[in-house]
Amino acid sequence: MVDLVVESSRAGKLVLLEECARDGAQAKTLMTAAQRIAVAREQGRIFGESGPRQVIFAAGFPSIAPQEREITRRVAAETTDRVSPSAVCRGTALDVDMSLGAMRGIPGARIMVILPASAPTASAMTHTTPELALAAGLETVRSAVQYADGTAVDVCLVDVPRADRSLVADTAARLSEVGAGVVVLADTIGQWHPHQAGETFAAVQAQAGPDVVLGTHFHNDLGLGLANSLAAARAGARVVSSSWLGIAERSGLPATEQVLFATAYEKESTAAVFGPDADPWWEQPDLTLLPGIAATVSEITGVPIDVTTPIVGSGVGSISTGTPFAHPRTYQPFDPQTVLGVRPTVLLTHLASRRVVRVVATELGHELDEEQATAALAWVKNRAYTSGQAVVPRENFAGFLDGLCIAGSAGTGQWP
């Protein structure tokens, strides 16, 4: 049976490992089965018919509760045509059995077995040393592959920054030899800097061998999760963990919308990560779907999208100042409407110019002469500073303009 994810990775394609439903739960969110299915199907749709080749969707953690097992299986069964669904488990026989049971008989399904790689995590998770924990984990994975009945078995090695790099590489090679698919190297506490992530992935890949498929799972505690993921991808990693809006434990994971955009929005950005001749997509991703999926996840989880949220925030397509308004492409890295399908929005703020005021007035059905535009600009600035709010609501400005026109038509010469 062909492992679509491994096939994609070895062909140089990028595979996203989506964690919003699984690791996102540690951000105090809980998605229903229907919500997970909706997000997974939309995420797969970004890649068209190639969704199962380019997205692993972590559907759930079956050992948490019977309800989670049922949800995980339902999500996997109803999304396997759009993504490659996965069940996550600890490296115990019971956990592995539960995850394999949840995935049994579902085409393209996977499980992800979590194993400790460092002394602190081995002590905490298995009360032993990394060497003994990984040796036992290897046998667990060997057994899981034997009884998987078509389900792919991936592995996540926890806390790699504090682990012995040579031991990690040797374990990755052995895991691959016994049939593991993807071997994820996790920066569990988010401590790496980009050069460390890149160097480690390059070294592990060189020692483990070119056939070992490496993936990332980088927490964002220092705000470097995205940069670390891109550094690892430059070093050869072809599976990258992420989460919509970055939701995950503590400070989260790299945001899916940012990972995908940074690697796909233009040829130069793709080449900067993968090299000038790389083609990481079976089908070009449809980036216009990103804002909608992010909005759905925000609504489901209650995690807000702010004006400064990269790629999907309300500030992406908004303009409020004069020069950027007149020359938007000079002050933007990309055209939001062309790339994301986000139409530009002109906002009235204390930074507005006459040109901005006139455009908004025209959109509201009023054509202003020079004197009226000057008065309107003064009103906007005064309103912003008086209220202490930068953005002046359009409905308030519309009321001012209606009064302005009435005053003008009456010949009073007085502006409201």
RODO-2510 file (C-alpha; in nm, 4 decimals, decimal comma):
residues 416
     n   res          X          Y          Z
     1     m     0,0000     0,0000     0,0000
     2     v     0,1368     0,3421    -0,1019
     3     d     0,1889     0,5903     0,1810
     4     l     0,0813     0,9158     0,0147
     5     v     0,2496     1,1338     0,2765
     6     v     0,5840     0,9560     0,2544
     7     e     0,5591     0,9548    -0,1240
     8     s     0,4958     1,3305    -0,1234
     9     s     0,7797     1,4015     0,1169
    10     r     1,0323     1,1987    -0,0796
    11     a     0,9191     1,3776    -0,3942
    12     g     1,0121     1,7086    -0,2309
    13     k     0,6548     1,8174    -0,1616
    14     l     0,5526     1,9917     0,1608
    15     v     0,3034     1,8188     0,3897
    16     l     0,1227     2,0154     0,6591
    17     l     0,0552     1,8342     0,9867
    18     e    -0,2519     2,0171     1,1164
    19     e    -0,2818     2,0299     1,4964
    20     c    -0,5706     2,2696     1,5673
    21     a    -0,8051     1,9924     1,6877
    22     r    -0,5450     1,7930     1,8835
    23     d    -0,2770     2,0252     2,0251
    24     g    -0,5326     2,3057     2,0075
    25     a    -0,7186     2,1290     2,2884
    26     q    -0,4295     2,2196     2,5162
    27     a    -0,5132     2,5838     2,4464
    28     k    -0,8406     2,5161     2,6314
    29     t    -1,0452     2,4654     2,3163
    30     l    -1,2643     2,1681     2,2271
    31     m    -1,3873     2,1086     1,8746
    32     t    -1,6875     1,8869     1,8111
    33     a    -1,6686     1,6143     1,5486
    34     a    -1,8635     1,8271     1,3023
    35     q    -1,6330     2,1237     1,3567
    36     r    -1,3185     1,9161     1,3082
    37     i    -1,4650     1,7654     0,9935
    38     a    -1,5514     2,1083     0,8524
    39     v    -1,2015     2,2456     0,9130
    40     a    -1,0293     1,9339     0,7795
    41     r    -1,2344     1,9242     0,4616
    42     e    -1,1787     2,2933     0,3914
    43     q    -0,8070     2,2614     0,4588
    44     g    -0,7811     1,9721     0,2167
    45     r    -0,9702     2,1743    -0,0421
    46     i    -0,6821     2,4231    -0,0491
    47     f    -0,4873     2,1568    -0,2405
    48     g    -0,7719     2,0283    -0,4586
    49     e    -0,7617     1,6562    -0,5298
    50     s    -0,4144     1,6371    -0,3736
    51     g    -0,5338     1,7182    -0,0217
    52     p    -0,4567     1,3692     0,1208
    53     r    -0,1023     1,4030    -0,0149
    54     q    -0,0368     1,7419     0,1417
    55     v    -0,2308     1,7488     0,4699
    56     i    -0,2141     1,5220     0,7727
    57     f    -0,5032     1,6157     1,0010
    58     a    -0,4542     1,5203     1,3655
    59     a    -0,8152     1,4214     1,4287
    60     g    -0,7833     1,3496     1,7998
    61     f    -0,6226     1,1677     2,0912
    62     p    -0,8320     0,8501     2,1383
    63     s    -0,7055     0,7568     2,4844
    64     i    -0,8401     1,0792     2,6413
    65     a    -1,1953     0,9480     2,6682
    66     p    -1,4474     0,7212     2,4907
    67     q    -1,6043     1,0350     2,3416
    68     e    -1,2692     1,1373     2,1938
    69     r    -1,2251     0,7918     2,0391
    70     e    -1,5657     0,8167     1,8732
    71     i    -1,4947     1,1687     1,7495
    72     t    -1,1521     1,0700     1,6153
    73     r    -1,2948     0,7779     1,4196
    74     r    -1,5826     0,9801     1,2800
    75     v    -1,3531     1,2636     1,1739
    76     a    -1,1170     1,0181     1,0043
    77     a    -1,3987     0,8364     0,8234
    78     e    -1,5535     1,1587     0,6918
    79     t    -1,2363     1,3400     0,5855
    80     t    -1,0134     1,0733     0,4316
    81     d    -1,1019     1,1890     0,0806
    82     r    -0,9740     1,5391     0,1619
    83     v    -0,6825     1,4826     0,4044
    84     s    -0,4799     1,2043     0,5614
    85     p    -0,6413     1,1713     0,9079
    86     s    -0,4297     1,0767     1,2073
    87     a    -0,4865     0,9635     1,5664
    88     v    -0,2269     1,0661     1,8264
    89     c    -0,1146     0,8418     2,1119
    90     r     0,1529     0,7858     2,3720
    91     g     0,4015     0,5037     2,3216
    92     t     0,2153     0,2497     2,5341
    93     a     0,0544    -0,0686     2,4088
    94     l    -0,2895     0,0426     2,5300
    95     d    -0,2676     0,3872     2,3705
    96     v    -0,1407     0,2455     2,0418
    97     d    -0,4150    -0,0174     2,0392
    98     m    -0,6826     0,2489     2,0948
    99     s    -0,5487     0,4644     1,8126
   100     l    -0,5172     0,1734     1,5703
   101     g    -0,8708     0,0713     1,6622
   102     a    -1,0002     0,4212     1,5915
   103     m    -0,8354     0,4166     1,2468
   104     r    -0,9086     0,0538     1,1561
   105     g    -1,0378     0,0099     0,8027
   106     i    -1,0168     0,3793     0,7075
   107     p    -0,8201     0,4335     0,3849
   108     g    -0,5208     0,6630     0,4200
   109     a    -0,5420     0,6734     0,8002
   110     r    -0,2385     0,7197     1,0242
   111     i    -0,1398     0,7203     1,3899
   112     m     0,1263     0,9309     1,5591
   113     v     0,3168     0,7644     1,8466
   114     i     0,4790     1,0052     2,0946
   115     l     0,8152     0,8985     2,2430
   116     p     1,0445     1,0899     2,4813
   117     a     1,3899     1,1730     2,3453
   118     s     1,5503     1,3762     2,6266
   119     a     1,6438     1,2931     2,9832
   120     p     1,3793     1,5267     3,1346
   121     t     1,0956     1,3914     2,9177
   122     a     1,2039     1,0267     2,9522
   123     s     1,2046     1,0679     3,3280
   124     a     0,8655     1,2375     3,3286
   125     m     0,6927     1,0091     3,0768
   126     t     0,8487     0,6678     3,1376
   127     h     1,0572     0,7036     3,4581
   128     t     1,3659     0,5818     3,2784
   129     t     1,6522     0,7022     3,0567
   130     p     1,6196     0,8250     2,6968
   131     e     1,8130     0,5217     2,5711
   132     l     1,5780     0,2763     2,7420
   133     a     1,2656     0,4762     2,6568
   134     l     1,3551     0,4959     2,2883
   135     a     1,4536     0,1287     2,2724
   136     a     1,1171     0,0334     2,4211
   137     g     0,9435     0,2772     2,1883
   138     l     1,1130     0,1195     1,8895
   139     e     0,9653    -0,2167     1,9810
   140     t     0,6243    -0,0595     2,0334
   141     v     0,6400     0,0956     1,6864
   142     r     0,7637    -0,2300     1,5346
   143     s     0,4620    -0,4088     1,6820
   144     a     0,2257    -0,1297     1,5769
   145     v     0,3447    -0,1517     1,2157
   146     q     0,2999    -0,5283     1,2219
   147     y    -0,0611    -0,5037     1,3363
   148     a    -0,1563    -0,1759     1,1696
   149     d    -0,3486    -0,3452     0,8867
   150     g    -0,2827    -0,0638     0,6413
   151     t    -0,2722     0,2269     0,8857
   152     a     0,0508     0,4260     0,8587
   153     v     0,2527     0,4638     1,1792
   154     d     0,4335     0,7935     1,2421
   155     v     0,6454     0,8872     1,5437
   156     c     0,7047     1,2110     1,7319
   157     l     1,0316     1,2348     1,9261
   158     v     0,9732     1,4750     2,2138
   159     d     1,2099     1,7497     2,3324
   160     v     1,4833     1,7058     2,0728
   161     p     1,6727     2,0270     2,1680
   162     r     1,7645     1,8712     2,5053
   163     a     1,8282     1,5258     2,3587
   164     d     2,1463     1,3638     2,2312
   165     r     2,1484     1,4460     1,8600
   166     s     2,3264     1,1256     1,7608
   167     l     2,0781     0,9159     1,9585
   168     v     1,7906     1,0984     1,7886
   169     a     1,9350     1,0349     1,4424
   170     d     2,0077     0,6689     1,5146
   171     t     1,6539     0,6228     1,6511
   172     a     1,5010     0,7954     1,3481
   173     a     1,6895     0,5573     1,1178
   174     r     1,5820     0,2519     1,3178
   175     l     1,2216     0,3660     1,3282
   176     s     1,2225     0,4058     0,9527
   177     e     1,3763     0,0595     0,9133
   178     v     1,0914    -0,1035     1,1084
   179     g     0,8305     0,0700     0,8951
   180     a     0,7572     0,4066     1,0557
   181     g     0,6422     0,6721     0,8111
   182     v     0,7217     1,0245     0,9317
   183     v     0,9602     1,0879     1,2215
   184     v     0,8749     1,4225     1,3798
   185     l     1,1422     1,6071     1,5789
   186     a     0,9706     1,8223     1,8406
   187     d     1,0926     2,1406     2,0050
   188     t     0,8491     2,0732     2,2862
   189     i     0,9227     2,3802     2,4974
   190     g     0,9884     2,6187     2,2096
   191     q     1,3484     2,7018     2,2953
   192     w     1,5246     2,6752     1,9585
   193     h     1,6463     2,9624     1,7435
   194     p     1,6316     2,9200     1,3639
   195     h     1,9996     2,8387     1,3162
   196     q     1,9708     2,5625     1,5790
   197     a     1,6637     2,4141     1,4125
   198     g     1,8277     2,4155     1,0705
   199     e     2,1571     2,2718     1,1932
   200     t     1,9877     1,9940     1,3899
   201     f     1,7628     1,8844     1,1035
   202     a     2,0525     1,8853     0,8595
   203     a     2,2689     1,6804     1,0967
   204     v     1,9955     1,4302     1,1848
   205     q     1,9027     1,3856     0,8193
   206     a     2,2661     1,3297     0,7220
   207     q     2,3169     1,0640     0,9910
   208     a     1,9763     0,8968     0,9584
   209     g     1,9916     0,8772     0,5795
   210     p     1,8048     1,0371     0,2897
   211     d     1,5120     0,7929     0,2993
   212     v     1,4089     0,8943     0,6515
   213     v     1,1169     1,1401     0,6331
   214     l     1,1577     1,4083     0,8990
   215     g     0,8875     1,6414     1,0269
   216     t     0,8679     1,9368     1,2653
   217     h     0,6641     2,0166     1,5747
   218     f     0,7880     2,3529     1,6999
   219     h     0,6245     2,5389     1,9852
   220     n     0,6194     2,9157     1,9753
   221     d     0,7240     3,0131     2,3285
   222     l     0,9932     3,2522     2,2031
   223     g     0,7875     3,3637     1,9032
   224     l     1,0215     3,1733     1,6695
   225     g     0,8054     2,8760     1,5714
   226     l     0,7463     2,9915     1,2144
   227     a     1,1093     3,0927     1,1586
   228     n     1,2276     2,7598     1,3013
   229     s     0,9879     2,5661     1,0788
   230     l     1,1125     2,7448     0,7679
   231     a     1,4728     2,6851     0,8732
   232     a     1,4027     2,3129     0,9159
   233     a     1,2290     2,3039     0,5778
   234     r     1,5347     2,4660     0,4183
   235     a     1,7392     2,1876     0,5796
   236     g     1,5186     1,9183     0,4256
   237     a     1,2161     1,8676     0,6523
   238     r     0,9095     1,8085     0,4380
   239     v     0,6418     1,7624     0,7039
   240     v     0,5654     2,0761     0,9073
   241     s     0,3327     2,0839     1,2063
   242     s     0,1134     2,3895     1,2429
   243     s    -0,2231     2,4975     1,3771
   244     w    -0,4815     2,7447     1,2508
   245     l    -0,4295     3,0762     1,4322
   246     g    -0,1375     2,9036     1,6087
   247     i    -0,3638     2,7559     1,8788
   248     a    -0,1855     2,4957     2,0893
   249     e    -0,0280     2,4537     2,4314
   250     r     0,1111     2,7692     2,5996
   251     s     0,2137     3,0151     2,3240
   252     g     0,1023     2,7759     2,0538
   253     l     0,2478     2,6453     1,7290
   254     p     0,3272     2,8177     1,4000
   255     a     0,0021     2,9372     1,2464
   256     t    -0,1067     2,7232     0,9512
   257     e    -0,2089     3,0255     0,7475
   258     q     0,1372     3,1776     0,7982
   259     v     0,3300     2,8597     0,7151
   260     l     0,1324     2,8043     0,3978
   261     f     0,1419     3,1656     0,2867
   262     a     0,5142     3,2043     0,3526
   263     t     0,5905     2,9031     0,1363
   264     a     0,3395     2,9581    -0,1439
   265     y     0,2393     3,3190    -0,2095
   266     e     0,5046     3,3850    -0,4727
   267     k     0,7815     3,1951    -0,6484
   268     e     1,0498     3,3919    -0,4674
   269     s     0,9173     3,2963    -0,1251
   270     t     0,8950     2,9305    -0,2259
   271     a     1,2504     2,9393    -0,3591
   272     a     1,3766     3,1081    -0,0421
   273     v     1,2599     2,8070     0,1609
   274     f     1,3031     2,5100    -0,0717
   275     g     1,5556     2,6227    -0,3315
   276     p     1,5236     2,7771    -0,6779
   277     d     1,4140     2,4618    -0,8597
   278     a     1,1806     2,3196    -0,5951
   279     d     0,8118     2,2557    -0,6526
   280     p     0,6572     2,1670    -0,3143
   281     w     0,2965     2,1328    -0,4399
   282     w     0,1157     1,8676    -0,6389
   283     e    -0,1399     2,1427    -0,7104
   284     q    -0,0885     2,5123    -0,6420
   285     p    -0,2565     2,5967    -0,3085
   286     d    -0,5658     2,8153    -0,3223
   287     l    -0,4660     3,0854    -0,0756
   288     t    -0,7989     3,2647    -0,1093
   289     l    -0,9413     2,9994     0,1252
   290     l    -0,7128     3,1000     0,4143
   291     p    -0,9153     3,3936     0,5547
   292     g    -1,2386     3,1935     0,5572
   293     i    -1,0909     2,8908     0,7344
   294     a    -0,9175     3,1124     0,9900
   295     a    -1,2456     3,2932     1,0569
   296     t    -1,4216     2,9587     1,1048
   297     v    -1,1600     2,8386     1,3536
   298     s    -1,1819     3,1699     1,5381
   299     e    -1,5593     3,1375     1,5662
   300     i    -1,5366     2,7746     1,6793
   301     t    -1,2660     2,8255     1,9404
   302     g    -1,3185     3,1831     2,0521
   303     v    -0,9576     3,2651     1,9673
   304     p    -0,9686     3,6204     1,8288
   305     i    -0,8348     3,7457     1,4986
   306     d    -0,6860     4,0885     1,5605
   307     v    -0,6102     4,3780     1,3301
   308     t    -0,2403     4,2834     1,3437
   309     t    -0,2855     3,9075     1,2930
   310     p    -0,0615     3,8249     0,9929
   311     i    -0,2237     3,7077     0,6694
   312     v    -0,5829     3,6852     0,8003
   313     g    -0,6136     3,9894     1,0317
   314     s    -0,8446     4,2798     0,9518
   315     g    -0,5442     4,5060     0,8975
   316     v    -0,4244     4,3070     0,5950
   317     g    -0,6548     4,4759     0,3440
   318     s    -0,7104     4,8058     0,5244
   319     i    -0,5642     5,1464     0,4397
   320     s    -0,6030     5,4634     0,6448
   321     t    -0,3177     5,6976     0,5526
   322     g    -0,2521     5,9120     0,2492
   323     t     0,0660     5,7849     0,0829
   324     p    -0,0049     5,4098     0,1272
   325     f    -0,3545     5,4813    -0,0030
   326     a    -0,2171     5,6397    -0,3189
   327     h     0,0612     5,3818    -0,3663
   328     p    -0,0548     5,0624    -0,1902
   329     r     0,1841     4,8224    -0,3643
   330     t     0,4782     5,0329    -0,2510
   331     y     0,3840     4,9659     0,1107
   332     q     0,2615     4,6057     0,0947
   333     p     0,4508     4,2785     0,0367
   334     f     0,1606     4,1394    -0,1683
   335     d    -0,1761     4,2398    -0,3129
   336     p    -0,4384     4,1087    -0,0671
   337     q    -0,7142     4,1043    -0,3266
   338     t    -0,5151     3,9148    -0,5885
   339     v    -0,3532     3,6630    -0,3518
   340     l    -0,6087     3,6217    -0,0737
   341     g    -0,9275     3,7483    -0,2332
   342     v    -0,9481     4,0210     0,0333
   343     r    -1,0937     4,3437    -0,1010
   344     p    -0,9215     4,6600     0,0230
   345     t    -1,1005     4,8583     0,2914
   346     v    -1,0416     5,2276     0,3483
   347     l    -1,0723     5,3231     0,7154
   348     l    -1,1197     5,6700     0,8567
   349     t    -0,8721     5,7390     1,1358
   350     h    -0,6863     6,0336     1,2859
   351     l    -0,4199     5,9634     1,0196
   352     a    -0,6576     6,0271     0,7287
   353     s    -0,5803     6,2646     0,4402
   354     r    -0,8172     6,4677     0,2213
   355     r    -0,7826     6,2004    -0,0438
   356     v    -0,8914     5,9284     0,2004
   357     v    -1,1816     6,1382     0,3245
   358     r    -1,3014     6,2056    -0,0293
   359     v    -1,2903     5,8373    -0,1265
   360     v    -1,4938     5,7325     0,1771
   361     a    -1,7381     6,0152     0,1145
   362     t    -1,7819     5,9010    -0,2471
   363     e    -1,8482     5,5466    -0,1281
   364     l    -2,1182     5,6930     0,0980
   365     g    -2,2734     5,8855    -0,1926
   366     h    -2,1230     6,2318    -0,1446
   367     e    -1,8839     6,4270    -0,3688
   368     l    -1,6849     6,6810    -0,1695
   369     d    -1,5226     6,9978    -0,3003
   370     e    -1,1940     7,1215    -0,1540
   371     e    -1,3560     7,3278     0,1214
   372     q    -1,5883     7,0449     0,2209
   373     a    -1,3036     6,7933     0,2201
   374     t    -1,1033     7,0201     0,4511
   375     a    -1,3945     7,0508     0,6904
   376     a    -1,4641     6,6775     0,6766
   377     l    -1,0990     6,5946     0,7497
   378     a    -1,1001     6,8282     1,0492
   379     w    -1,4189     6,6630     1,1753
   380     v    -1,2708     6,3139     1,1416
   381     k    -0,9553     6,4036     1,3321
   382     n    -1,1491     6,5842     1,6040
   383     r    -1,3871     6,2902     1,6394
   384     a    -1,0983     6,0426     1,6754
   385     y    -0,9137     6,2440     1,9387
   386     t    -1,2307     6,3355     2,1283
   387     s    -1,3473     5,9749     2,1483
   388     g    -0,9998     5,8306     2,2050
   389     q    -1,0701     5,5772     1,9284
   390     a    -0,8540     5,5763     1,6157
   391     v    -1,1203     5,4446     1,3771
   392     v    -1,4184     5,6704     1,3128
   393     p    -1,7273     5,4594     1,2306
   394     r    -1,8612     5,5116     0,8825
   395     e    -2,2142     5,5520     1,0064
   396     n    -2,1054     5,8518     1,2154
   397     f    -1,9232     6,0019     0,9195
   398     a    -2,2299     5,9434     0,7024
   399     g    -2,4375     6,1421     0,9504
   400     f    -2,1865     6,4251     0,9380
   401     l    -2,1930     6,4246     0,5565
   402     d    -2,5720     6,4341     0,5477
   403     g    -2,5629     6,7423     0,7691
   404     l    -2,2874     6,8906     0,5571
   405     c    -2,4942     6,8598     0,2429
   406     i    -2,8031     7,0023     0,4101
   407     a    -2,6018     7,2981     0,5350
   408     g    -2,4451     7,3524     0,1945
   409     s    -2,7756     7,3368     0,0083
   410     a    -2,9307     7,5863     0,2517
   411     g    -2,6568     7,8317     0,1675
   412     t    -2,5592     7,8809     0,5295
   413     g    -2,1926     7,8280     0,4742
   414     q    -2,1779     7,6563     0,8131
   415     w    -2,0547     7,3030     0,8556
   416     p    -2,2066     7,0867     1,1312
***
